[in-house]
Amino acid sequence: MEIIRDLLSKGAEGIILGCTEIPLLVKKEDVDVQLLDTAIIHSEAALKTSVN
């Protein structure tokens, strides 16, 4: 949370949760900024690719 607060103070508009364990620790209820979970992003992209 300290790192997220630091990034927000420097102007970050979103936070990339780029490790599979981080979304287990940081939830959208914990912050007032958009969280981007790369595991979900990749899963959704794989699903869209496989369906088309």
PDB file of N, CA, C and O in Angstrom, chain B, residues numbered from 101:
ATOM      1  N   MET B 101       0.821  -1.182   0.000  1.00  0.00           N
ATOM      2  CA  MET B 101       0.000   0.000   0.000  1.00  0.00           C
ATOM      3  C   MET B 101       0.872   1.255   0.000  1.00  0.00           C
ATOM      4  O   MET B 101       0.507   2.277  -0.582  1.00  0.00           O
ATOM      5  N   GLU B 102       2.014   1.165   0.653  1.00  0.00           N
ATOM      6  CA  GLU B 102       2.925   2.312   0.673  1.00  0.00           C
ATOM      7  C   GLU B 102       3.414   2.626  -0.742  1.00  0.00           C
ATOM      8  O   GLU B 102       3.504   3.794  -1.120  1.00  0.00           O
ATOM      9  N   ILE B 103       3.723   1.614  -1.508  1.00  0.00           N
ATOM     10  CA  ILE B 103       4.184   1.806  -2.888  1.00  0.00           C
ATOM     11  C   ILE B 103       3.069   2.410  -3.734  1.00  0.00           C
ATOM     12  O   ILE B 103       3.314   3.315  -4.531  1.00  0.00           O
ATOM     13  N   ILE B 104       1.851   1.916  -3.564  1.00  0.00           N
ATOM     14  CA  ILE B 104       0.722   2.460  -4.316  1.00  0.00           C
ATOM     15  C   ILE B 104       0.511   3.928  -3.962  1.00  0.00           C
ATOM     16  O   ILE B 104       0.324   4.757  -4.852  1.00  0.00           O
ATOM     17  N   ARG B 105       0.539   4.253  -2.685  1.00  0.00           N
ATOM     18  CA  ARG B 105       0.376   5.663  -2.272  1.00  0.00           C
ATOM     19  C   ARG B 105       1.469   6.531  -2.881  1.00  0.00           C
ATOM     20  O   ARG B 105       1.201   7.650  -3.320  1.00  0.00           O
ATOM     21  N   ASP B 106       2.703   6.021  -2.911  1.00  0.00           N
ATOM     22  CA  ASP B 106       3.809   6.774  -3.494  1.00  0.00           C
ATOM     23  C   ASP B 106       3.579   7.017  -4.983  1.00  0.00           C
ATOM     24  O   ASP B 106       3.782   8.128  -5.473  1.00  0.00           O
ATOM     25  N   LEU B 107       3.157   5.981  -5.699  1.00  0.00           N
ATOM     26  CA  LEU B 107       2.896   6.119  -7.135  1.00  0.00           C
ATOM     27  C   LEU B 107       1.765   7.111  -7.398  1.00  0.00           C
ATOM     28  O   LEU B 107       1.840   7.916  -8.326  1.00  0.00           O
ATOM     29  N   LEU B 108       0.719   7.047  -6.578  1.00  0.00           N
ATOM     30  CA  LEU B 108      -0.400   7.980  -6.744  1.00  0.00           C
ATOM     31  C   LEU B 108       0.036   9.417  -6.487  1.00  0.00           C
ATOM     32  O   LEU B 108      -0.418  10.334  -7.172  1.00  0.00           O
ATOM     33  N   SER B 109       0.900   9.619  -5.519  1.00  0.00           N
ATOM     34  CA  SER B 109       1.379  10.968  -5.228  1.00  0.00           C
ATOM     35  C   SER B 109       2.233  11.519  -6.361  1.00  0.00           C
ATOM     36  O   SER B 109       2.410  12.731  -6.485  1.00  0.00           O
ATOM     37  N   LYS B 110       2.765  10.611  -7.192  1.00  0.00           N
ATOM     38  CA  LYS B 110       3.573  11.024  -8.341  1.00  0.00           C
ATOM     39  C   LYS B 110       2.743  11.123  -9.621  1.00  0.00           C
ATOM     40  O   LYS B 110       3.285  11.366 -10.700  1.00  0.00           O
ATOM     41  N   GLY B 111       1.414  10.931  -9.497  1.00  0.00           N
ATOM     42  CA  GLY B 111       0.545  11.129 -10.644  1.00  0.00           C
ATOM     43  C   GLY B 111       0.009   9.880 -11.321  1.00  0.00           C
ATOM     44  O   GLY B 111      -0.634   9.983 -12.366  1.00  0.00           O
ATOM     45  N   ALA B 112       0.251   8.711 -10.761  1.00  0.00           N
ATOM     46  CA  ALA B 112      -0.269   7.484 -11.368  1.00  0.00           C
ATOM     47  C   ALA B 112      -1.792   7.540 -11.426  1.00  0.00           C
ATOM     48  O   ALA B 112      -2.440   8.012 -10.492  1.00  0.00           O
ATOM     49  N   GLU B 113      -2.357   7.058 -12.526  1.00  0.00           N
ATOM     50  CA  GLU B 113      -3.811   7.049 -12.700  1.00  0.00           C
ATOM     51  C   GLU B 113      -4.386   5.638 -12.595  1.00  0.00           C
ATOM     52  O   GLU B 113      -5.601   5.451 -12.651  1.00  0.00           O
ATOM     53  N   GLY B 114      -3.525   4.668 -12.445  1.00  0.00           N
ATOM     54  CA  GLY B 114      -3.932   3.281 -12.292  1.00  0.00           C
ATOM     55  C   GLY B 114      -2.747   2.481 -11.801  1.00  0.00           C
ATOM     56  O   GLY B 114      -1.600   2.922 -11.879  1.00  0.00           O
ATOM     57  N   ILE B 115      -3.044   1.294 -11.293  1.00  0.00           N
ATOM     58  CA  ILE B 115      -1.997   0.430 -10.767  1.00  0.00           C
ATOM     59  C   ILE B 115      -2.099  -0.924 -11.451  1.00  0.00           C
ATOM     60  O   ILE B 115      -3.166  -1.539 -11.466  1.00  0.00           O
ATOM     61  N   ILE B 116      -0.996  -1.385 -12.013  1.00  0.00           N
ATOM     62  CA  ILE B 116      -0.941  -2.694 -12.652  1.00  0.00           C
ATOM     63  C   ILE B 116      -0.539  -3.722 -11.596  1.00  0.00           C
ATOM     64  O   ILE B 116       0.515  -3.616 -10.969  1.00  0.00           O
ATOM     65  N   LEU B 117      -1.403  -4.711 -11.418  1.00  0.00           N
ATOM     66  CA  LEU B 117      -1.098  -5.808 -10.502  1.00  0.00           C
ATOM     67  C   LEU B 117      -0.472  -6.911 -11.353  1.00  0.00           C
ATOM     68  O   LEU B 117      -1.157  -7.829 -11.803  1.00  0.00           O
ATOM     69  N   GLY B 118       0.833  -6.808 -11.564  1.00  0.00           N
ATOM     70  CA  GLY B 118       1.525  -7.638 -12.540  1.00  0.00           C
ATOM     71  C   GLY B 118       2.117  -8.919 -12.000  1.00  0.00           C
ATOM     72  O   GLY B 118       3.020  -9.482 -12.620  1.00  0.00           O
ATOM     73  N   CYS B 119       1.650  -9.389 -10.889  1.00  0.00           N
ATOM     74  CA  CYS B 119       2.126 -10.645 -10.312  1.00  0.00           C
ATOM     75  C   CYS B 119       0.897 -11.370  -9.781  1.00  0.00           C
ATOM     76  O   CYS B 119      -0.003 -10.734  -9.233  1.00  0.00           O
ATOM     77  N   THR B 120       0.845 -12.665  -9.929  1.00  0.00           N
ATOM     78  CA  THR B 120      -0.372 -13.391  -9.575  1.00  0.00           C
ATOM     79  C   THR B 120      -0.740 -13.288  -8.098  1.00  0.00           C
ATOM     80  O   THR B 120      -1.909 -13.456  -7.749  1.00  0.00           O
ATOM     81  N   GLU B 121       0.220 -13.019  -7.229  1.00  0.00           N
ATOM     82  CA  GLU B 121      -0.076 -12.938  -5.799  1.00  0.00           C
ATOM     83  C   GLU B 121      -0.577 -11.565  -5.362  1.00  0.00           C
ATOM     84  O   GLU B 121      -1.284 -11.466  -4.360  1.00  0.00           O
ATOM     85  N   ILE B 122      -0.234 -10.516  -6.079  1.00  0.00           N
ATOM     86  CA  ILE B 122      -0.586  -9.163  -5.650  1.00  0.00           C
ATOM     87  C   ILE B 122      -2.095  -8.950  -5.563  1.00  0.00           C
ATOM     88  O   ILE B 122      -2.543  -8.313  -4.610  1.00  0.00           O
ATOM     89  N   PRO B 123      -2.910  -9.448  -6.505  1.00  0.00           N
ATOM     90  CA  PRO B 123      -4.356  -9.261  -6.369  1.00  0.00           C
ATOM     91  C   PRO B 123      -4.949  -9.943  -5.131  1.00  0.00           C
ATOM     92  O   PRO B 123      -6.056  -9.609  -4.711  1.00  0.00           O
ATOM     93  N   LEU B 124      -4.228 -10.878  -4.559  1.00  0.00           N
ATOM     94  CA  LEU B 124      -4.688 -11.495  -3.316  1.00  0.00           C
ATOM     95  C   LEU B 124      -4.511 -10.549  -2.133  1.00  0.00           C
ATOM     96  O   LEU B 124      -5.186 -10.678  -1.112  1.00  0.00           O
ATOM     97  N   LEU B 125      -3.593  -9.594  -2.287  1.00  0.00           N
ATOM     98  CA  LEU B 125      -3.280  -8.662  -1.200  1.00  0.00           C
ATOM     99  C   LEU B 125      -3.977  -7.313  -1.355  1.00  0.00           C
ATOM    100  O   LEU B 125      -4.364  -6.698  -0.361  1.00  0.00           O
ATOM    101  N   VAL B 126      -4.138  -6.851  -2.592  1.00  0.00           N
ATOM    102  CA  VAL B 126      -4.699  -5.528  -2.850  1.00  0.00           C
ATOM    103  C   VAL B 126      -6.030  -5.696  -3.566  1.00  0.00           C
ATOM    104  O   VAL B 126      -6.095  -6.294  -4.640  1.00  0.00           O
ATOM    105  N   LYS B 127      -7.085  -5.170  -2.971  1.00  0.00           N
ATOM    106  CA  LYS B 127      -8.429  -5.244  -3.552  1.00  0.00           C
ATOM    107  C   LYS B 127      -8.890  -3.848  -3.946  1.00  0.00           C
ATOM    108  O   LYS B 127      -8.389  -2.851  -3.426  1.00  0.00           O
ATOM    109  N   LYS B 128      -9.852  -3.781  -4.873  1.00  0.00           N
ATOM    110  CA  LYS B 128     -10.336  -2.478  -5.332  1.00  0.00           C
ATOM    111  C   LYS B 128     -10.942  -1.677  -4.197  1.00  0.00           C
ATOM    112  O   LYS B 128     -10.973  -0.448  -4.260  1.00  0.00           O
ATOM    113  N   GLU B 129     -11.427  -2.348  -3.158  1.00  0.00           N
ATOM    114  CA  GLU B 129     -11.978  -1.633  -2.003  1.00  0.00           C
ATOM    115  C   GLU B 129     -10.891  -0.927  -1.193  1.00  0.00           C
ATOM    116  O   GLU B 129     -11.186  -0.046  -0.384  1.00  0.00           O
ATOM    117  N   ASP B 130      -9.634  -1.316  -1.412  1.00  0.00           N
ATOM    118  CA  ASP B 130      -8.515  -0.765  -0.645  1.00  0.00           C
ATOM    119  C   ASP B 130      -8.006   0.565  -1.190  1.00  0.00           C
ATOM    120  O   ASP B 130      -7.334   1.311  -0.477  1.00  0.00           O
ATOM    121  N   VAL B 131      -8.318   0.866  -2.441  1.00  0.00           N
ATOM    122  CA  VAL B 131      -7.744   2.054  -3.083  1.00  0.00           C
ATOM    123  C   VAL B 131      -8.802   2.811  -3.883  1.00  0.00           C
ATOM    124  O   VAL B 131      -9.851   2.267  -4.226  1.00  0.00           O
ATOM    125  N   ASP B 132      -8.508   4.060  -4.167  1.00  0.00           N
ATOM    126  CA  ASP B 132      -9.401   4.898  -4.982  1.00  0.00           C
ATOM    127  C   ASP B 132      -8.811   5.119  -6.366  1.00  0.00           C
ATOM    128  O   ASP B 132      -8.814   6.240  -6.875  1.00  0.00           O
ATOM    129  N   VAL B 133      -8.311   4.061  -6.971  1.00  0.00           N
ATOM    130  CA  VAL B 133      -7.696   4.143  -8.288  1.00  0.00           C
ATOM    131  C   VAL B 133      -7.974   2.830  -9.014  1.00  0.00           C
ATOM    132  O   VAL B 133      -8.218   1.805  -8.378  1.00  0.00           O
ATOM    133  N   GLN B 134      -7.938   2.861 -10.334  1.00  0.00           N
ATOM    134  CA  GLN B 134      -8.184   1.659 -11.120  1.00  0.00           C
ATOM    135  C   GLN B 134      -7.048   0.663 -10.936  1.00  0.00           C
ATOM    136  O   GLN B 134      -5.873   1.018 -11.029  1.00  0.00           O
ATOM    137  N   LEU B 135      -7.411  -0.583 -10.676  1.00  0.00           N
ATOM    138  CA  LEU B 135      -6.442  -1.666 -10.571  1.00  0.00           C
ATOM    139  C   LEU B 135      -6.548  -2.531 -11.823  1.00  0.00           C
ATOM    140  O   LEU B 135      -7.647  -2.892 -12.244  1.00  0.00           O
ATOM    141  N   LEU B 136      -5.412  -2.858 -12.407  1.00  0.00           N
ATOM    142  CA  LEU B 136      -5.365  -3.686 -13.610  1.00  0.00           C
ATOM    143  C   LEU B 136      -4.688  -5.001 -13.262  1.00  0.00           C
ATOM    144  O   LEU B 136      -3.476  -5.051 -13.055  1.00  0.00           O
ATOM    145  N   ASP B 137      -5.478  -6.059 -13.201  1.00  0.00           N
ATOM    146  CA  ASP B 137      -4.976  -7.391 -12.846  1.00  0.00           C
ATOM    147  C   ASP B 137      -4.568  -8.103 -14.132  1.00  0.00           C
ATOM    148  O   ASP B 137      -5.425  -8.477 -14.933  1.00  0.00           O
ATOM    149  N   THR B 138      -3.271  -8.292 -14.333  1.00  0.00           N
ATOM    150  CA  THR B 138      -2.788  -8.875 -15.588  1.00  0.00           C
ATOM    151  C   THR B 138      -3.241 -10.314 -15.779  1.00  0.00           C
ATOM    152  O   THR B 138      -3.385 -10.757 -16.918  1.00  0.00           O
ATOM    153  N   ALA B 139      -3.470 -11.057 -14.703  1.00  0.00           N
ATOM    154  CA  ALA B 139      -3.953 -12.433 -14.848  1.00  0.00           C
ATOM    155  C   ALA B 139      -5.343 -12.440 -15.475  1.00  0.00           C
ATOM    156  O   ALA B 139      -5.629 -13.259 -16.349  1.00  0.00           O
ATOM    157  N   ILE B 140      -6.196 -11.539 -15.035  1.00  0.00           N
ATOM    158  CA  ILE B 140      -7.547 -11.444 -15.606  1.00  0.00           C
ATOM    159  C   ILE B 140      -7.486 -10.919 -17.035  1.00  0.00           C
ATOM    160  O   ILE B 140      -8.185 -11.425 -17.912  1.00  0.00           O
ATOM    161  N   ILE B 141      -6.664  -9.919 -17.271  1.00  0.00           N
ATOM    162  CA  ILE B 141      -6.538  -9.356 -18.622  1.00  0.00           C
ATOM    163  C   ILE B 141      -6.083 -10.433 -19.603  1.00  0.00           C
ATOM    164  O   ILE B 141      -6.643 -10.552 -20.693  1.00  0.00           O
ATOM    165  N   HIS B 142      -5.079 -11.212 -19.230  1.00  0.00           N
ATOM    166  CA  HIS B 142      -4.584 -12.279 -20.103  1.00  0.00           C
ATOM    167  C   HIS B 142      -5.626 -13.384 -20.289  1.00  0.00           C
ATOM    168  O   HIS B 142      -5.788 -13.904 -21.394  1.00  0.00           O
ATOM    169  N   SER B 143      -6.323 -13.739 -19.229  1.00  0.00           N
ATOM    170  CA  SER B 143      -7.348 -14.774 -19.331  1.00  0.00           C
ATOM    171  C   SER B 143      -8.472 -14.361 -20.263  1.00  0.00           C
ATOM    172  O   SER B 143      -8.928 -15.152 -21.089  1.00  0.00           O
ATOM    173  N   GLU B 144      -8.923 -13.106 -20.129  1.00  0.00           N
ATOM    174  CA  GLU B 144      -9.994 -12.612 -21.003  1.00  0.00           C
ATOM    175  C   GLU B 144      -9.546 -12.561 -22.463  1.00  0.00           C
ATOM    176  O   GLU B 144     -10.319 -12.879 -23.366  1.00  0.00           O
ATOM    177  N   ALA B 145      -8.301 -12.162 -22.687  1.00  0.00           N
ATOM    178  CA  ALA B 145      -7.782 -12.117 -24.052  1.00  0.00           C
ATOM    179  C   ALA B 145      -7.687 -13.521 -24.647  1.00  0.00           C
ATOM    180  O   ALA B 145      -8.011 -13.722 -25.818  1.00  0.00           O
ATOM    181  N   ALA B 146      -7.248 -14.486 -23.849  1.00  0.00           N
ATOM    182  CA  ALA B 146      -7.161 -15.867 -24.325  1.00  0.00           C
ATOM    183  C   ALA B 146      -8.545 -16.425 -24.654  1.00  0.00           C
ATOM    184  O   ALA B 146      -8.721 -17.126 -25.650  1.00  0.00           O
ATOM    185  N   LEU B 147      -9.508 -16.112 -23.818  1.00  0.00           N
ATOM    186  CA  LEU B 147     -10.880 -16.567 -24.071  1.00  0.00           C
ATOM    187  C   LEU B 147     -11.425 -15.972 -25.354  1.00  0.00           C
ATOM    188  O   LEU B 147     -12.003 -16.684 -26.175  1.00  0.00           O
ATOM    189  N   LYS B 148     -11.244 -14.657 -25.536  1.00  0.00           N
ATOM    190  CA  LYS B 148     -11.720 -13.998 -26.753  1.00  0.00           C
ATOM    191  C   LYS B 148     -11.056 -14.590 -27.991  1.00  0.00           C
ATOM    192  O   LYS B 148     -11.714 -14.778 -29.014  1.00  0.00           O
ATOM    193  N   THR B 149      -9.768 -14.885 -27.910  1.00  0.00           N
ATOM    194  CA  THR B 149      -9.035 -15.447 -29.032  1.00  0.00           C
ATOM    195  C   THR B 149      -9.533 -16.858 -29.354  1.00  0.00           C
ATOM    196  O   THR B 149      -9.678 -17.222 -30.522  1.00  0.00           O
ATOM    197  N   SER B 150      -9.789 -17.634 -28.328  1.00  0.00           N
ATOM    198  CA  SER B 150     -10.217 -19.015 -28.552  1.00  0.00           C
ATOM    199  C   SER B 150     -11.651 -19.106 -29.075  1.00  0.00           C
ATOM    200  O   SER B 150     -11.988 -20.056 -29.781  1.00  0.00           O
ATOM    201  N   VAL B 151     -12.483 -18.150 -28.743  1.00  0.00           N
ATOM    202  CA  VAL B 151     -13.876 -18.154 -29.175  1.00  0.00           C
ATOM    203  C   VAL B 151     -14.012 -17.683 -30.613  1.00  0.00           C
ATOM    204  O   VAL B 151     -14.912 -18.126 -31.326  1.00  0.00           O
ATOM    205  N   ASN B 152     -13.145 -16.808 -31.039  1.00  0.00           N
ATOM    206  CA  ASN B 152     -13.236 -16.254 -32.407  1.00  0.00           C
ATOM    207  C   ASN B 152     -12.632 -17.151 -33.411  1.00  0.00           C
ATOM    208  O   ASN B 152     -12.627 -16.832 -34.600  1.00  0.00           O
TER     209      ASN B 152
END
